[in-house]
Amino acid sequence: MERLVRHGMVVDTLLREATDWQADLLVVGSHGKGWAQRVLLGSVTERLINHLPTSLLVAPVGVAAAALAKGRQRQVALVH
């Protein structure tokens, strides 16, 4: 697997890369911040929705992490 590192403003960099690669889909994680934090800080995901030239899939990071942790706890319980 090839690893690429890009530097720059997050939204600008993602937009440029998605365009250069002619991507069909961009997948990003969402931390599930509350509405007040989004209003005050802005949101990378919201800016991508408005400017991205391709489809966007937003995966809730907190939900995925909780499910993964729960699965690990369950595996440990089954082993012991």
mmCIF file of the C-alpha atoms, coordinates in Angstrom:
data_MODEL
# 
_entry.id   MODEL 
# 
loop_
_atom_site.group_PDB 
_atom_site.id 
_atom_site.type_symbol 
_atom_site.label_atom_id 
_atom_site.label_alt_id 
_atom_site.label_comp_id 
_atom_site.label_asym_id 
_atom_site.label_entity_id 
_atom_site.label_seq_id 
_atom_site.pdbx_PDB_ins_code 
_atom_site.Cartn_x 
_atom_site.Cartn_y 
_atom_site.Cartn_z 
_atom_site.occupancy 
_atom_site.B_iso_or_equiv 
_atom_site.pdbx_formal_charge 
_atom_site.auth_seq_id 
_atom_site.auth_comp_id 
_atom_site.auth_asym_id 
_atom_site.auth_atom_id 
_atom_site.pdbx_PDB_model_num 
ATOM 1  C CA . MET A 1 1  ? 0.000   0.000   0.000   1.00 0.00 ? 1  MET A CA 1 
ATOM 2  C CA . GLU A 1 2  ? 1.293   3.406   -0.949  1.00 0.00 ? 2  GLU A CA 1 
ATOM 3  C CA . ARG A 1 3  ? 1.179   6.163   1.658   1.00 0.00 ? 3  ARG A CA 1 
ATOM 4  C CA . LEU A 1 4  ? 0.726   9.791   0.648   1.00 0.00 ? 4  LEU A CA 1 
ATOM 5  C CA . VAL A 1 5  ? 1.179   12.790  2.902   1.00 0.00 ? 5  VAL A CA 1 
ATOM 6  C CA . ARG A 1 6  ? -0.226  16.167  1.962   1.00 0.00 ? 6  ARG A CA 1 
ATOM 7  C CA . HIS A 1 7  ? 0.162   19.466  3.791   1.00 0.00 ? 7  HIS A CA 1 
ATOM 8  C CA . GLY A 1 8  ? -2.202  22.412  3.735   1.00 0.00 ? 8  GLY A CA 1 
ATOM 9  C CA . MET A 1 9  ? -5.644  23.518  4.778   1.00 0.00 ? 9  MET A CA 1 
ATOM 10 C CA . VAL A 1 10 ? -7.809  20.423  5.214   1.00 0.00 ? 10 VAL A CA 1 
ATOM 11 C CA . VAL A 1 11 ? -10.742 21.328  2.972   1.00 0.00 ? 11 VAL A CA 1 
ATOM 12 C CA . ASP A 1 12 ? -8.577  22.828  0.222   1.00 0.00 ? 12 ASP A CA 1 
ATOM 13 C CA . THR A 1 13 ? -6.274  19.806  0.235   1.00 0.00 ? 13 THR A CA 1 
ATOM 14 C CA . LEU A 1 14 ? -9.131  17.286  0.153   1.00 0.00 ? 14 LEU A CA 1 
ATOM 15 C CA . LEU A 1 15 ? -10.890 19.172  -2.635  1.00 0.00 ? 15 LEU A CA 1 
ATOM 16 C CA . ARG A 1 16 ? -7.684  19.352  -4.693  1.00 0.00 ? 16 ARG A CA 1 
ATOM 17 C CA . GLU A 1 17 ? -6.855  15.666  -4.194  1.00 0.00 ? 17 GLU A CA 1 
ATOM 18 C CA . ALA A 1 18 ? -10.393 14.464  -4.957  1.00 0.00 ? 18 ALA A CA 1 
ATOM 19 C CA . THR A 1 19 ? -10.361 16.524  -8.151  1.00 0.00 ? 19 THR A CA 1 
ATOM 20 C CA . ASP A 1 20 ? -6.847  15.449  -9.200  1.00 0.00 ? 20 ASP A CA 1 
ATOM 21 C CA . TRP A 1 21 ? -7.652  11.767  -8.606  1.00 0.00 ? 21 TRP A CA 1 
ATOM 22 C CA . GLN A 1 22 ? -11.080 12.104  -10.248 1.00 0.00 ? 22 GLN A CA 1 
ATOM 23 C CA . ALA A 1 23 ? -12.412 10.294  -7.207  1.00 0.00 ? 23 ALA A CA 1 
ATOM 24 C CA . ASP A 1 24 ? -15.885 8.760   -7.311  1.00 0.00 ? 24 ASP A CA 1 
ATOM 25 C CA . LEU A 1 25 ? -16.240 8.838   -3.524  1.00 0.00 ? 25 LEU A CA 1 
ATOM 26 C CA . LEU A 1 26 ? -14.562 10.500  -0.550  1.00 0.00 ? 26 LEU A CA 1 
ATOM 27 C CA . VAL A 1 27 ? -15.011 8.942   2.891   1.00 0.00 ? 27 VAL A CA 1 
ATOM 28 C CA . VAL A 1 28 ? -14.495 11.101  5.980   1.00 0.00 ? 28 VAL A CA 1 
ATOM 29 C CA . GLY A 1 29 ? -15.073 10.550  9.669   1.00 0.00 ? 29 GLY A CA 1 
ATOM 30 C CA . SER A 1 30 ? -17.343 12.706  11.784  1.00 0.00 ? 30 SER A CA 1 
ATOM 31 C CA . HIS A 1 31 ? -16.705 13.291  15.473  1.00 0.00 ? 31 HIS A CA 1 
ATOM 32 C CA . GLY A 1 32 ? -20.383 14.037  16.060  1.00 0.00 ? 32 GLY A CA 1 
ATOM 33 C CA . LYS A 1 33 ? -19.887 17.454  17.619  1.00 0.00 ? 33 LYS A CA 1 
ATOM 34 C CA . GLY A 1 34 ? -22.991 19.242  18.814  1.00 0.00 ? 34 GLY A CA 1 
ATOM 35 C CA . TRP A 1 35 ? -24.659 22.008  16.853  1.00 0.00 ? 35 TRP A CA 1 
ATOM 36 C CA . ALA A 1 36 ? -23.107 24.766  19.003  1.00 0.00 ? 36 ALA A CA 1 
ATOM 37 C CA . GLN A 1 37 ? -19.568 23.565  18.274  1.00 0.00 ? 37 GLN A CA 1 
ATOM 38 C CA . ARG A 1 38 ? -20.328 23.361  14.534  1.00 0.00 ? 38 ARG A CA 1 
ATOM 39 C CA . VAL A 1 39 ? -21.707 26.900  14.482  1.00 0.00 ? 39 VAL A CA 1 
ATOM 40 C CA . LEU A 1 40 ? -18.746 28.323  16.391  1.00 0.00 ? 40 LEU A CA 1 
ATOM 41 C CA . LEU A 1 41 ? -15.917 26.323  14.830  1.00 0.00 ? 41 LEU A CA 1 
ATOM 42 C CA . GLY A 1 42 ? -17.246 25.496  11.393  1.00 0.00 ? 42 GLY A CA 1 
ATOM 43 C CA . SER A 1 43 ? -17.174 21.992  9.987   1.00 0.00 ? 43 SER A CA 1 
ATOM 44 C CA . VAL A 1 44 ? -14.870 20.401  7.445   1.00 0.00 ? 44 VAL A CA 1 
ATOM 45 C CA . THR A 1 45 ? -17.648 17.991  6.511   1.00 0.00 ? 45 THR A CA 1 
ATOM 46 C CA . GLU A 1 46 ? -20.159 20.767  5.922   1.00 0.00 ? 46 GLU A CA 1 
ATOM 47 C CA . ARG A 1 47 ? -17.706 22.650  3.703   1.00 0.00 ? 47 ARG A CA 1 
ATOM 48 C CA . LEU A 1 48 ? -16.961 19.481  1.745   1.00 0.00 ? 48 LEU A CA 1 
ATOM 49 C CA . ILE A 1 49 ? -20.686 18.875  1.203   1.00 0.00 ? 49 ILE A CA 1 
ATOM 50 C CA . ASN A 1 50 ? -20.974 22.311  -0.369  1.00 0.00 ? 50 ASN A CA 1 
ATOM 51 C CA . HIS A 1 51 ? -17.845 22.195  -2.573  1.00 0.00 ? 51 HIS A CA 1 
ATOM 52 C CA . LEU A 1 52 ? -16.848 18.591  -3.278  1.00 0.00 ? 52 LEU A CA 1 
ATOM 53 C CA . PRO A 1 53 ? -17.168 17.544  -6.958  1.00 0.00 ? 53 PRO A CA 1 
ATOM 54 C CA . THR A 1 54 ? -17.944 13.920  -6.009  1.00 0.00 ? 54 THR A CA 1 
ATOM 55 C CA . SER A 1 55 ? -19.977 11.822  -3.583  1.00 0.00 ? 55 SER A CA 1 
ATOM 56 C CA . LEU A 1 56 ? -19.224 12.065  0.126   1.00 0.00 ? 56 LEU A CA 1 
ATOM 57 C CA . LEU A 1 57 ? -19.717 9.353   2.737   1.00 0.00 ? 57 LEU A CA 1 
ATOM 58 C CA . VAL A 1 58 ? -19.568 10.526  6.356   1.00 0.00 ? 58 VAL A CA 1 
ATOM 59 C CA . ALA A 1 59 ? -18.850 7.786   8.884   1.00 0.00 ? 59 ALA A CA 1 
ATOM 60 C CA . PRO A 1 60 ? -19.608 8.618   12.530  1.00 0.00 ? 60 PRO A CA 1 
ATOM 61 C CA . VAL A 1 61 ? -16.253 8.050   14.234  1.00 0.00 ? 61 VAL A CA 1 
ATOM 62 C CA . GLY A 1 62 ? -17.696 7.927   17.752  1.00 0.00 ? 62 GLY A CA 1 
ATOM 63 C CA . VAL A 1 63 ? -20.274 5.284   16.866  1.00 0.00 ? 63 VAL A CA 1 
ATOM 64 C CA . ALA A 1 64 ? -17.703 3.167   15.029  1.00 0.00 ? 64 ALA A CA 1 
ATOM 65 C CA . ALA A 1 65 ? -15.214 3.467   17.887  1.00 0.00 ? 65 ALA A CA 1 
ATOM 66 C CA . ALA A 1 66 ? -17.877 2.520   20.455  1.00 0.00 ? 66 ALA A CA 1 
ATOM 67 C CA . ALA A 1 67 ? -18.921 -0.499  18.388  1.00 0.00 ? 67 ALA A CA 1 
ATOM 68 C CA . LEU A 1 68 ? -15.303 -1.579  18.008  1.00 0.00 ? 68 LEU A CA 1 
ATOM 69 C CA . ALA A 1 69 ? -14.684 -1.204  21.752  1.00 0.00 ? 69 ALA A CA 1 
ATOM 70 C CA . LYS A 1 70 ? -17.851 -3.152  22.538  1.00 0.00 ? 70 LYS A CA 1 
ATOM 71 C CA . GLY A 1 71 ? -16.777 -5.903  20.149  1.00 0.00 ? 71 GLY A CA 1 
ATOM 72 C CA . ARG A 1 72 ? -13.359 -6.095  21.835  1.00 0.00 ? 72 ARG A CA 1 
ATOM 73 C CA . GLN A 1 73 ? -14.962 -6.294  25.292  1.00 0.00 ? 73 GLN A CA 1 
ATOM 74 C CA . ARG A 1 74 ? -17.196 -9.076  24.053  1.00 0.00 ? 74 ARG A CA 1 
ATOM 75 C CA . GLN A 1 75 ? -14.225 -10.986 22.634  1.00 0.00 ? 75 GLN A CA 1 
ATOM 76 C CA . VAL A 1 76 ? -12.367 -10.670 25.923  1.00 0.00 ? 76 VAL A CA 1 
ATOM 77 C CA . ALA A 1 77 ? -15.423 -11.898 27.835  1.00 0.00 ? 77 ALA A CA 1 
ATOM 78 C CA . LEU A 1 78 ? -15.698 -14.913 25.524  1.00 0.00 ? 78 LEU A CA 1 
ATOM 79 C CA . VAL A 1 79 ? -12.017 -15.771 25.987  1.00 0.00 ? 79 VAL A CA 1 
ATOM 80 C CA . HIS A 1 80 ? -12.059 -15.589 29.784  1.00 0.00 ? 80 HIS A CA 1 
# 
